[in-house]
Amino acid sequence: MKYNRNEYFRYTFGEPCDATFRLIKQHQGDAEVELSKKGACKIIDISPNGVKMFSELFISIEQLHYVELNFTLDTNPISMVGEFVWSHRKSFGHEYGIKLVGDDDSEKMIIAELKNRRRKEMELNK
């Protein structure tokens, strides 16, 4: 699978956004989804269809393909499922590229929350 970084926009945080994740251990048909315990992570950048996140934890993305992310961009908590598409080792942890599995409503929510966040950042910098 090729990761498309040529989306219509990608928002990079000045200070990475705090988030939590849970690994999805089983994701098949009607079978019940089994989740790991919560782990802390930082969102480096986001688009309506993808996230670059940083975690101190190593995740074997070849074995665990799906993740549930929980974060707040402005005021509304957002919970989305994503699929790992790449990983890079860094000096103090790992960066992961995640393709978000959402619908039009979740994409619109991300866009609206980013607009509100950016508007507030601009007002603070006046």
C-alpha positions in Angstrom: 0.0 0.0 0.0 1.3 3.4 -0.9 0.9 6.3 1.5 -0.4 9.5 -0.2 1.1 12.6 1.2 -0.4 14.7 -1.7 -3.7 15.3 0.0 -5.4 18.7 -0.2 -4.0 19.7 3.2 -2.0 18.5 6.1 -1.8 20.4 9.4 1.5 20.3 11.3 1.4 21.1 14.9 3.9 23.6 16.4 3.7 21.6 19.6 2.6 18.0 19.0 -1.0 17.2 20.1 -1.4 14.8 23.0 -3.3 11.6 22.2 -3.8 8.0 23.3 -4.0 4.9 21.2 -5.1 1.3 21.6 -3.9 -1.5 19.3 -6.6 -3.5 17.7 -5.5 -7.1 18.0 -8.3 -8.7 16.0 -10.3 -7.1 13.2 -12.1 -9.7 11.2 -15.7 -9.8 10.1 -18.2 -10.3 12.9 -15.5 -11.3 15.4 -15.4 -9.1 18.5 -12.6 -6.6 18.4 -9.9 -7.1 21.0 -8.0 -3.9 22.1 -4.8 -3.4 24.0 -4.4 -1.1 27.0 -4.1 2.6 26.3 -0.7 4.0 25.3 0.4 7.7 25.1 1.4 9.2 21.9 1.8 12.6 20.2 0.2 13.6 16.9 2.8 15.4 14.8 0.6 16.2 11.8 -2.9 15.4 10.6 -5.1 15.5 7.6 -8.7 14.4 7.2 -7.4 11.0 6.0 -4.2 10.4 7.9 -2.0 11.0 11.0 1.7 11.0 11.7 2.2 10.1 15.3 5.1 9.6 17.7 5.3 7.1 20.5 8.1 5.9 22.7 6.7 2.4 22.2 7.7 0.0 19.4 4.7 -1.4 17.5 5.2 -4.3 15.1 3.0 -2.9 12.3 3.5 -6.1 10.3 1.6 -8.0 13.0 -0.8 -5.4 14.4 -2.3 -3.5 11.5 -5.0 -1.4 13.1 -5.1 1.2 15.8 -7.8 3.3 17.6 -6.7 6.9 18.2 -8.3 9.2 20.7 -7.5 12.9 20.6 -8.9 16.4 20.9 -7.9 19.0 18.4 -10.0 21.9 19.8 -13.0 21.1 22.0 -14.6 17.8 20.8 -13.0 14.5 21.6 -12.4 12.4 18.5 -12.0 8.6 18.3 -11.0 7.1 15.0 -9.7 3.8 13.7 -6.7 3.8 11.5 -4.4 1.4 9.6 -0.6 1.6 10.0 1.2 2.2 6.7 4.8 3.0 7.7 7.1 3.4 10.6 10.5 5.1 11.2 12.8 4.6 14.2 13.8 7.9 15.9 16.3 8.5 18.7 13.8 8.5 21.5 11.0 6.4 20.0 9.1 5.7 16.7 7.1 7.7 14.2 4.1 6.0 12.5 2.1 6.9 9.5 -1.6 6.0 9.9 -4.3 6.0 7.3 -7.6 6.9 9.0 -10.6 4.8 8.3 -13.5 7.2 8.5 -16.4 8.7 6.6 -17.4 12.1 5.4 -18.7 13.1 8.9 -15.4 12.3 10.6 -13.4 14.1 7.9 -15.7 17.2 8.3 -15.2 17.1 12.1 -11.4 17.0 11.8 -11.5 20.0 9.4 -13.9 22.0 11.6 -11.9 21.3 14.8 -8.6 22.3 13.0 -10.2 25.5 11.7 -11.4 26.4 15.3 -8.0 25.5 16.7 -6.1 27.6 14.2 -8.5 30.5 14.6 -7.8 30.5 18.4 -4.1 30.3 17.8 -4.2 33.3 15.5 -6.2 35.3 18.1 -3.6 34.5 20.8 -0.8 35.7 18.5 -2.3 39.1 17.8 
